[in-house]
Each structure stands twice: as structure tokens, then as C-alpha cells.
């Protein structure tokens, strides 16, 4: 399984990459901006993308909207991982097409539970 972590924070990308590896993802790409992530998507979309909301150049919500605008990427699971905790932000992300929403700081268990929910819903 292939995943991508999109976050402008290198330490956060490292943490998420390690957790995804523990969860069974064999190939995990790391990028620092939404624009870079779209380039990766055009080269070959992963099954899962973890994306931060607040990034330079293109926000996570803009990235989610761009992915959902492309019918070829309908099967990609998009999970927001962000410090945005207001309920209106959660609603905005889900309305834009995010499949899941995880608030920072989070635990390994929370992330794994969200990933399991997605796997179960796709089975």
C-alpha cells in the first residue's frame, strides 16, 4: 500500500511516516506543500494522503478540494491531520472531501483507529 504525508513540518512528516509504516504501508512519500503533493498525485496517486491544513503555497483544504475535483482520484482516502480544532473547520474539511479528520496533538491509537475505520468502510 502507498501513502503520502503532506505537511510543511519535517518532524511531523517523520512521525507520521513512522506511524504509517507501523500500520503496514510499504511506500510512504513525504512532501512539504500541497503543490508538491499534486505533482506526486499526477505521477501516480497513493491510496492514502495525510494532509495538514496550514501550509505555505496551498493550504490543506485547497489540496483536498483540488483532489476531489479530479474524478481519477475519487478512491484516494484523504485524512486531515491538523491543529484546527473548531467544529466549523472539521465541517469545512469534510464538505471539501476529506474522509477523516484528526486533531493535533493525537495519539498513535487515534490515528490507527481512523485508518482502520477507512479500511473497513472500503472493504
GROMACS elastic network, one bead per residue, 0.5 to 0.9 nm:
[ bonds ]
;  ai    aj funct       b0    kb
    1    24     6  0.75405   500
    1    25     6  0.50791   500
    1    26     6  0.56735   500
    1    27     6  0.65104   500
    1    28     6  0.85922   500
    1    46     6  0.77507   500
    1    47     6  0.67900   500
    1    48     6  0.84779   500
    2    25     6  0.59952   500
    2    26     6  0.63306   500
    2    28     6  0.58784   500
    2    29     6  0.79105   500
    2    45     6  0.83918   500
    2    47     6  0.56413   500
    2    48     6  0.67634   500
    2    49     6  0.89411   500
    3    17     6  0.87612   500
    3    20     6  0.78180   500
    3    25     6  0.66782   500
    3    26     6  0.82281   500
    3    27     6  0.63138   500
    3    29     6  0.62833   500
    3    30     6  0.88052   500
    3    45     6  0.86656   500
    3    46     6  0.51557   500
    3    47     6  0.58944   500
    3    49     6  0.56821   500
    3    50     6  0.78138   500
    4    17     6  0.83017   500
    4    27     6  0.83148   500
    4    28     6  0.53597   500
    4    30     6  0.57688   500
    4    31     6  0.75518   500
    4    37     6  0.80211   500
    4    40     6  0.88557   500
    4    45     6  0.88860   500
    4    46     6  0.65747   500
    4    47     6  0.83962   500
    4    48     6  0.63698   500
    4    50     6  0.62853   500
    4    51     6  0.82818   500
    5    12     6  0.89810   500
    5    13     6  0.60833   500
    5    14     6  0.89474   500
    5    16     6  0.70006   500
    5    17     6  0.69740   500
    5    28     6  0.72589   500
    5    29     6  0.61862   500
    5    31     6  0.63164   500
    5    32     6  0.82835   500
    5    37     6  0.85663   500
    5    48     6  0.86243   500
    5    49     6  0.58961   500
    5    51     6  0.60923   500
    5    52     6  0.84815   500
    6     9     6  0.88661   500
    6    13     6  0.72256   500
    6    29     6  0.85228   500
    6    30     6  0.61894   500
    6    31     6  0.50384   500
    6    32     6  0.56084   500
    6    33     6  0.62239   500
    6    34     6  0.67015   500
    6    36     6  0.85730   500
    6    37     6  0.66283   500
    6    49     6  0.72658   500
    6    50     6  0.60659   500
    6    52     6  0.62422   500
    6    55     6  0.89470   500
    6    60     6  0.81859   500
    7    10     6  0.72596   500
    7    12     6  0.70120   500
    7    13     6  0.61362   500
    7    30     6  0.79387   500
    7    31     6  0.65643   500
    7    33     6  0.63797   500
    7    34     6  0.81724   500
    7    50     6  0.82332   500
    7    51     6  0.61050   500
    7    52     6  0.51946   500
    7    53     6  0.82236   500
    7    54     6  0.82174   500
    7    55     6  0.68428   500
    7    60     6  0.85805   500
    7    81     6  0.88661   500
    8    12     6  0.82026   500
    8    13     6  0.79361   500
    8    31     6  0.75266   500
    8    33     6  0.60407   500
    8    52     6  0.78682   500
    8    54     6  0.82158   500
    8    55     6  0.58259   500
    8    56     6  0.75118   500
    9    12     6  0.53153   500
    9    13     6  0.63171   500
    9    14     6  0.87558   500
    9    32     6  0.70770   500
    9    55     6  0.88335   500
   10    13     6  0.50397   500
   10    14     6  0.61942   500
   10    15     6  0.87337   500
   10    30     6  0.87631   500
   10    31     6  0.88882   500
   10    32     6  0.75941   500
   11    14     6  0.50641   500
   11    15     6  0.62938   500
   11    16     6  0.87023   500
   12    15     6  0.50889   500
   12    16     6  0.61239   500
   12    17     6  0.83964   500
   13    16     6  0.52029   500
   13    17     6  0.59062   500
   13    18     6  0.85471   500
   13    30     6  0.64869   500
   13    31     6  0.80568   500
   13    32     6  0.83585   500
   14    17     6  0.51120   500
   14    18     6  0.62249   500
   14    19     6  0.87028   500
   14    30     6  0.83533   500
   15    18     6  0.52681   500
   15    19     6  0.63155   500
   15    20     6  0.87109   500
   16    19     6  0.50547   500
   16    20     6  0.60646   500
   16    21     6  0.84766   500
   16    50     6  0.82470   500
   17    20     6  0.51716   500
   17    21     6  0.61418   500
   17    22     6  0.86802   500
   17    25     6  0.89628   500
   17    28     6  0.63713   500
   17    29     6  0.80358   500
   17    30     6  0.77101   500
   18    21     6  0.50921   500
   18    22     6  0.63027   500
   18    23     6  0.87106   500
   19    22     6  0.50380   500
   19    23     6  0.62682   500
   19    24     6  0.89044   500
   19   108     6  0.70478   500
   19   111     6  0.83124   500
   19   112     6  0.83137   500
   20    24     6  0.64851   500
   20    25     6  0.55943   500
   20    26     6  0.84843   500
   20    28     6  0.75211   500
   20   112     6  0.85693   500
   21    24     6  0.52541   500
   21    26     6  0.64383   500
   21    27     6  0.80211   500
   21    28     6  0.75436   500
   22    25     6  0.73784   500
   23   112     6  0.71175   500
   23   115     6  0.84966   500
   25    28     6  0.67171   500
   27    46     6  0.89543   500
   28    46     6  0.87283   500
   29    40     6  0.87363   500
   29    46     6  0.87802   500
   30    37     6  0.85239   500
   31    34     6  0.78754   500
   31    36     6  0.62316   500
   31    37     6  0.61480   500
   31    40     6  0.87153   500
   32    35     6  0.86735   500
   32    36     6  0.70105   500
   32    37     6  0.78580   500
   32    55     6  0.79165   500
   32    56     6  0.86908   500
   33    36     6  0.53223   500
   33    37     6  0.63129   500
   33    38     6  0.88447   500
   33    55     6  0.63155   500
   33    56     6  0.65775   500
   33    57     6  0.68251   500
   33    58     6  0.66289   500
   33    59     6  0.79706   500
   33    60     6  0.85034   500
   34    38     6  0.62387   500
   34    39     6  0.87381   500
   34    51     6  0.82294   500
   34    52     6  0.89932   500
   34    55     6  0.74928   500
   34    56     6  0.81446   500
   34    57     6  0.72001   500
   34    58     6  0.51474   500
   34    59     6  0.65000   500
   34    60     6  0.64730   500
   34    62     6  0.78566   500
   34    63     6  0.54996   500
   34    64     6  0.88865   500
   35    38     6  0.51677   500
   35    39     6  0.64933   500
   35    40     6  0.88320   500
   35    57     6  0.70893   500
   35    58     6  0.62776   500
   35    63     6  0.76630   500
   36    39     6  0.51231   500
   36    40     6  0.64158   500
   36    41     6  0.87267   500
   37    40     6  0.50333   500
   37    41     6  0.61724   500
   37    42     6  0.87457   500
   37    63     6  0.80321   500
   38    42     6  0.62620   500
   38    43     6  0.87075   500
   38    45     6  0.89421   500
   38    63     6  0.74642   500
   38    66     6  0.81610   500
   38    67     6  0.77078   500
   39    42     6  0.52235   500
   39    43     6  0.64824   500
   39    44     6  0.88914   500
   40    43     6  0.51063   500
   40    44     6  0.63398   500
   40    45     6  0.68469   500
   40    46     6  0.86889   500
   41    44     6  0.51577   500
   41    46     6  0.71810   500
   41    67     6  0.83828   500
   41    73     6  0.83106   500
   42    45     6  0.66449   500
   45    48     6  0.84811   500
   45    72     6  0.89485   500
   45    73     6  0.70645   500
   45    76     6  0.73342   500
   46    49     6  0.69648   500
   46    76     6  0.67512   500
   46    77     6  0.86544   500
   47    75     6  0.72191   500
   47    77     6  0.61339   500
   47    78     6  0.87584   500
   48    75     6  0.89900   500
   48    76     6  0.56901   500
   48    78     6  0.60754   500
   48    79     6  0.76481   500
   49    76     6  0.72886   500
   49    77     6  0.62060   500
   49    78     6  0.50009   500
   49    79     6  0.61553   500
   49    80     6  0.83922   500
   50    77     6  0.84709   500
   50    78     6  0.61553   500
   50    80     6  0.58541   500
   50    81     6  0.63424   500
   51    60     6  0.58631   500
   51    61     6  0.86836   500
   51    63     6  0.83021   500
   51    64     6  0.83149   500
   51    78     6  0.73120   500
   51    79     6  0.61823   500
   51    81     6  0.57486   500
   51    82     6  0.78092   500
   52    55     6  0.69188   500
   52    59     6  0.77184   500
   52    60     6  0.53696   500
   52    61     6  0.84447   500
   52    79     6  0.86619   500
   52    80     6  0.57749   500
   52    81     6  0.50935   500
   52    82     6  0.51468   500
   52    83     6  0.83010   500
   53    59     6  0.55114   500
   53    61     6  0.59713   500
   53    62     6  0.86519   500
   53    63     6  0.89030   500
   53    80     6  0.67958   500
   53    81     6  0.72120   500
   53    82     6  0.56618   500
   53    83     6  0.78732   500
   53    84     6  0.74177   500
   53    93     6  0.89419   500
   54    58     6  0.83724   500
   54    59     6  0.54420   500
   54    60     6  0.63118   500
   54    61     6  0.85326   500
   54    82     6  0.75705   500
   54    83     6  0.84064   500
   54    84     6  0.85266   500
   55    58     6  0.62382   500
   55    59     6  0.50563   500
   55    60     6  0.67788   500
   56    59     6  0.65677   500
   58    61     6  0.81798   500
   58    62     6  0.60853   500
   58    63     6  0.66271   500
   59    62     6  0.51698   500
   59    63     6  0.62976   500
   59    64     6  0.87255   500
   60    64     6  0.61424   500
   60    65     6  0.85863   500
   60    80     6  0.74588   500
   60    93     6  0.88023   500
   61    64     6  0.50511   500
   61    65     6  0.61923   500
   61    66     6  0.85902   500
   61    80     6  0.84214   500
   61    92     6  0.81647   500
   61    93     6  0.62235   500
   61    96     6  0.70237   500
   61    97     6  0.88533   500
   61    98     6  0.84056   500
   62    65     6  0.51063   500
   62    66     6  0.61376   500
   62    67     6  0.86487   500
   62    96     6  0.85014   500
   63    66     6  0.50660   500
   63    67     6  0.61754   500
   63    68     6  0.86044   500
   64    67     6  0.51763   500
   64    68     6  0.61628   500
   64    69     6  0.85849   500
   64    78     6  0.71250   500
   64    80     6  0.87238   500
   64    93     6  0.78415   500
   64    96     6  0.64499   500
   64    97     6  0.62431   500
   64    98     6  0.63772   500
   65    68     6  0.51630   500
   65    69     6  0.61263   500
   65    70     6  0.89889   500
   65    93     6  0.88594   500
   65    96     6  0.54281   500
   65    97     6  0.65692   500
   65    98     6  0.85207   500
   66    69     6  0.51076   500
   66    70     6  0.68635   500
   67    70     6  0.55288   500
   67    71     6  0.82024   500
   67    72     6  0.87945   500
   67    73     6  0.63092   500
   67    74     6  0.79130   500
   67    76     6  0.85106   500
   67    78     6  0.88574   500
   67    97     6  0.84264   500
   68    71     6  0.68240   500
   68    72     6  0.88597   500
   68    73     6  0.67654   500
   68    74     6  0.64340   500
   68    76     6  0.89505   500
   68    96     6  0.75987   500
   68    97     6  0.61143   500
   68    98     6  0.86354   500
   69    72     6  0.89652   500
   69    73     6  0.83647   500
   69    74     6  0.86902   500
   70    73     6  0.57470   500
   70    74     6  0.72095   500
   71    74     6  0.53182   500
   71    75     6  0.87193   500
   72    75     6  0.77914   500
   72    76     6  0.89562   500
   73    76     6  0.54701   500
   73    77     6  0.89249   500
   74    77     6  0.81701   500
   77    98     6  0.75798   500
   77    99     6  0.61027   500
   77   100     6  0.82013   500
   77   118     6  0.76654   500
   78    97     6  0.75946   500
   78    98     6  0.50326   500
   78    99     6  0.53232   500
   78   100     6  0.67213   500
   78   101     6  0.87641   500
   79    98     6  0.58115   500
   79    99     6  0.57543   500
   79   101     6  0.56355   500
   79   102     6  0.72961   500
   79   114     6  0.87504   500
   79   115     6  0.89278   500
   80    90     6  0.89197   500
   80    93     6  0.75290   500
   80    98     6  0.66224   500
   80    99     6  0.80775   500
   80   100     6  0.63044   500
   80   102     6  0.60079   500
   80   103     6  0.80588   500
   81    84     6  0.86723   500
   81   100     6  0.86573   500
   81   101     6  0.61825   500
   81   103     6  0.57976   500
   81   104     6  0.65854   500
   81   106     6  0.87427   500
   82    85     6  0.76959   500
   82   101     6  0.78846   500
   82   102     6  0.64779   500
   82   103     6  0.51145   500
   82   104     6  0.53560   500
   82   105     6  0.82260   500
   83   102     6  0.86099   500
   83   103     6  0.55609   500
   83   105     6  0.72818   500
   84    87     6  0.87079   500
   84    89     6  0.65053   500
   84    90     6  0.78167   500
   84   103     6  0.67522   500
   84   104     6  0.79206   500
   85    88     6  0.85077   500
   85    89     6  0.68866   500
   85    90     6  0.71898   500
   85   102     6  0.89726   500
   85   103     6  0.62191   500
   85   104     6  0.82669   500
   86    89     6  0.53546   500
   86    90     6  0.66466   500
   86    91     6  0.88945   500
   87    90     6  0.50313   500
   87    91     6  0.62039   500
   87    92     6  0.85343   500
   88    91     6  0.50210   500
   88    92     6  0.60151   500
   88    93     6  0.86070   500
   89    93     6  0.61267   500
   89    94     6  0.85772   500
   90    93     6  0.52454   500
   90    94     6  0.62500   500
   90    95     6  0.85442   500
   90   101     6  0.67207   500
   91    94     6  0.51904   500
   91    95     6  0.59704   500
   91    96     6  0.85045   500
   92    95     6  0.50801   500
   92    96     6  0.61086   500
   92    97     6  0.87531   500
   92    98     6  0.89247   500
   93    96     6  0.50817   500
   93    97     6  0.64620   500
   93    98     6  0.55063   500
   93    99     6  0.85284   500
   93   100     6  0.86248   500
   93   101     6  0.77135   500
   94    97     6  0.51615   500
   94    99     6  0.64054   500
   94   100     6  0.72763   500
   94   101     6  0.77717   500
   95    98     6  0.72135   500
   98   101     6  0.72126   500
   99   118     6  0.79688   500
  100   114     6  0.70169   500
  100   115     6  0.87136   500
  100   118     6  0.81254   500
  101   114     6  0.83873   500
  102   105     6  0.85857   500
  102   106     6  0.70693   500
  102   110     6  0.78020   500
  102   111     6  0.72102   500
  102   114     6  0.80570   500
  103   106     6  0.61318   500
  104   107     6  0.86330   500
  106   109     6  0.82396   500
  106   110     6  0.64039   500
  106   111     6  0.71790   500
  107   110     6  0.52548   500
  107   111     6  0.65380   500
  107   112     6  0.86857   500
  108   111     6  0.52748   500
  108   112     6  0.61173   500
  108   113     6  0.85461   500
  109   112     6  0.50516   500
  109   113     6  0.59454   500
  109   114     6  0.85578   500
  110   113     6  0.51213   500
  110   114     6  0.62662   500
  110   115     6  0.86712   500
  111   114     6  0.52096   500
  111   115     6  0.62482   500
  111   116     6  0.86650   500
  112   115     6  0.50337   500
  112   116     6  0.61141   500
  112   117     6  0.86099   500
  113   116     6  0.50756   500
  113   117     6  0.61953   500
  113   118     6  0.87483   500
  114   117     6  0.50903   500
  114   118     6  0.64098   500
  114   119     6  0.87560   500
  115   118     6  0.51923   500
  115   119     6  0.62514   500
  115   120     6  0.86659   500
  116   120     6  0.60507   500
  116   121     6  0.85102   500
  117   120     6  0.51881   500
  117   121     6  0.61557   500
  117   122     6  0.87051   500
  118   121     6  0.51450   500
  118   122     6  0.62595   500
  118   123     6  0.87107   500
  119   122     6  0.52986   500
  119   123     6  0.62766   500
  120   123     6  0.52337   500
